[in-house]
Amino acid sequence: MRTKYVMFWALSIGNFLNGLSFVLAGVFRIRALIQGTYYDHIDNNECLLGTPFGIMMVIAGQIPALLNVFTTFDKVVALQFAPFYRGQPIFLHKYVYIALTVILTTFQ
């Protein structure tokens, strides 16, 4: 079970982070409405870097997408190169995909 659902667990964590970023955006927008600063003019850089949810929305939105790309790539490789794929430790590929996702989203 530990090695079978590794990509599903990573996708669940990615979707959780994505959902959390939207919840944080809503909380901070409600706070801005209550404080009366919601309609103040904010430029793009201040919105992205000045709010705690801006960067999180950018990064967390890419995690599930990249994991889906790697899962699809894994399925294509499994179908096209079945003899080679059967001989390899599958769980190691999945950990490499998760590590690539973390690296690509961190250093974009």
Secondary structure, DSSP 8 states (H G I E B T S, - for coil): -TTTTHHHHHHHHHHHHHHHHHHHHHHHHHHHHHHT-TTS---HHHHHHHSTTHHHHHHHHHHHHHHHHHHHHHHHHHHHTHHHHHHS-HHHHHHHHHHHHHHHHH--
